[in-house]
Amino acid sequence: MSAPGDTPYGPAQPDGDSASLGGVHIKYLHHCPRQLWLYGRGYRPEHRSELVAFGEVVDDTTFIRRRDIDLGEAKIDWVTTGAIVHETKSSRAPSPAHAAQVRHYCLLLERRGITVRGGTVHYPLIRRTTDVPWDDDARAEAENAEAQAHAVLAATTPPPHLARRECRGCSYLDYCWGD
């Protein structure tokens, strides 16, 4: 019988080292726990991905007046007056992983004593934005995501891979589906 808060990958670790988790960890958790597990063990094929390179170009060529906020474990695209976290994505569709990443950044800033108001995810290719609220429910979601990420990272075996159709464009595709 599992304890409250346990995940399919092991017990949740609510008191884990949150400083070691960046936005990429949270994004990978929501996209594919196996991807997070591999990333946590140093497997980093992103440099070979055309989609990752494209995302970096979009990030480098949009909102060029802003400055990244480097927290050490995470790098926020920018924060505006009033503590609104902004994240730019090259995706053509909003994703729950994007909002989760912004919530994680809000949590990291709040832990540093900053009163955060929320966040915005920018999708320059489709000229849309998505607002990400920051309230007690969002904080709980961010803390739960951290616990789940720690559980995935602590697992001794990788989580199962997703259905192949969900892996299209993933830089980890060869590892999970290679012969």
C-alpha positions in Angstrom: 0.0 0.0 0.0 1.4 3.4 -0.9 1.6 6.4 1.3 -0.2 9.7 0.4 1.9 11.6 -2.1 3.7 8.6 -3.4 4.2 8.5 -7.1 4.4 5.5 -9.5 8.2 6.0 -9.4 8.7 5.7 -5.7 7.9 7.7 -2.6 7.5 11.4 -2.9 10.3 13.4 -1.2 8.6 16.6 0.0 11.7 17.6 2.0 14.2 17.0 -0.8 16.8 19.4 -2.1 14.7 21.8 -4.1 17.8 23.8 -5.0 18.9 21.1 -7.4 15.8 21.3 -9.5 15.6 23.7 -12.4 12.8 24.5 -14.8 14.1 21.9 -17.2 13.5 19.2 -14.6 9.9 20.3 -14.1 9.3 20.6 -17.8 10.7 17.1 -18.4 8.6 15.7 -15.5 5.5 16.8 -17.2 6.5 15.9 -20.7 8.0 12.5 -19.9 9.3 11.2 -16.6 11.7 8.9 -18.4 13.3 12.0 -20.0 13.7 13.6 -16.6 15.3 10.4 -15.2 17.8 10.3 -18.1 18.5 14.0 -17.8 19.1 13.6 -14.1 21.8 11.0 -14.8 23.7 13.2 -17.2 22.3 12.0 -20.6 22.0 15.2 -22.6 21.4 14.7 -26.3 19.7 18.1 -26.7 22.7 19.6 -28.4 22.0 17.3 -31.4 18.3 18.4 -31.7 17.2 20.8 -34.4 14.1 21.6 -32.4 16.2 22.6 -29.4 18.4 24.7 -31.6 15.3 26.4 -33.1 14.0 27.1 -29.6 17.3 28.8 -28.7 17.1 31.0 -31.8 13.5 32.0 -31.0 14.6 32.8 -27.4 17.7 34.8 -28.6 15.7 36.8 -31.2 12.5 37.7 -29.3 12.2 40.1 -26.4 15.9 41.0 -26.9 15.7 43.9 -24.4 15.0 41.6 -21.4 17.7 40.0 -19.3 17.8 36.5 -18.0 17.5 36.0 -14.2 20.0 33.3 -13.2 19.1 31.6 -9.9 21.9 29.1 -10.2 19.6 26.0 -10.4 17.3 27.8 -12.9 17.4 30.5 -15.4 14.2 32.6 -15.8 13.8 34.4 -19.1 12.8 37.6 -17.3 10.8 39.1 -14.5 8.9 42.4 -14.8 8.1 45.0 -12.2 5.6 43.6 -9.8 7.3 40.2 -9.9 5.7 38.7 -12.9 7.7 35.7 -14.3 8.0 35.6 -18.1 9.0 32.5 -20.1 9.3 32.3 -23.9 8.5 29.1 -25.8 9.1 28.2 -29.4 6.1 25.8 -29.3 3.1 26.5 -31.4 0.8 25.2 -28.7 0.6 25.9 -25.0 1.5 22.9 -22.8 0.8 22.1 -19.1 4.6 21.6 -18.8 5.2 25.3 -19.7 2.8 26.5 -17.0 4.4 24.1 -14.5 7.8 25.5 -15.3 6.6 29.0 -14.6 5.0 27.9 -11.3 8.4 26.4 -10.3 10.1 29.7 -11.0 7.5 31.5 -8.9 8.2 29.1 -6.0 11.9 29.5 -6.3 11.6 33.3 -6.2 9.1 33.2 -3.3 11.6 31.1 -1.3 14.1 33.9 -1.9 11.7 36.4 -0.2 10.2 37.9 -3.4 6.4 38.4 -3.4 5.5 36.9 -6.8 2.2 37.8 -8.5 2.2 35.2 -11.3 3.6 34.5 -14.7 3.1 34.7 -18.4 4.2 32.2 -21.0 4.9 33.9 -24.4 4.5 32.0 -27.7 6.0 34.4 -30.3 5.5 32.1 -33.2 1.7 32.2 -32.7 1.6 35.6 -31.1 -0.2 34.3 -28.0 0.4 34.5 -24.3 -0.9 32.3 -21.4 -1.2 33.7 -17.9 -0.1 31.5 -15.0 -1.7 32.5 -11.7 0.2 32.3 -8.5 -1.9 31.4 -5.5 -2.1 28.8 -2.8 -3.3 26.1 -5.3 -0.4 27.0 -7.7 2.1 26.8 -4.9 0.8 23.4 -3.9 1.1 22.2 -7.5 4.6 23.5 -7.7 5.6 21.8 -4.4 3.9 18.5 -5.6 5.8 18.7 -8.9 9.1 19.1 -7.0 8.3 16.0 -4.9 7.4 14.0 -7.9 10.6 15.1 -9.7 12.7 14.1 -6.7 10.9 10.7 -6.7 11.6 10.1 -10.4 15.3 11.1 -10.0 15.7 8.8 -7.0 14.3 5.8 -8.7 16.8 3.1 -9.5 15.2 2.1 -12.8 13.9 4.4 -15.5 10.2 5.0 -15.8 8.5 3.4 -18.9 8.7 5.3 -22.1 5.7 6.9 -23.6 3.9 5.6 -26.7 6.1 6.2 -29.7 3.7 8.8 -31.2 4.2 11.0 -28.2 8.0 10.9 -28.6 8.1 12.6 -32.0 10.7 15.4 -32.0 12.1 14.3 -28.6 15.9 14.4 -28.5 15.8 11.3 -26.3 14.0 9.2 -29.0 17.1 7.2 -30.0 17.8 6.2 -26.4 14.2 5.1 -25.7 13.4 3.5 -29.1 16.8 2.6 -30.6 17.4 -1.0 -31.5 
